[in-house]
Amino acid sequence: MCTSCRGRERTVLDTFPAESSRANDRAEWIAGEQRAAEHPEAHVHFDLDRDAFTVVAPAELDNEMEINL
């Protein structure tokens, strides 16, 4: 299990087929760009089913679900 996602839903930001020799480098670059922008927890997973490097970020919590006490 990914410790960054901690069982939360994930948003897939981009996918790079592993057949490319630079797929991991490209995925890591995009994850870094995403961290600097809108998704500070963006990181790379390797998707065994798709044989691809996937840039993901934990899904944002819905603000409407906050409970005001």
Buried (B, 14 or more C-beta within 10 A) or exposed (E): EEEBBEEBEBEEBBBBEBEEEEBBEBBBBBBBBBBEEEBEBBBBBEBEEEEBBBBBBBEEEEEEEEEEE
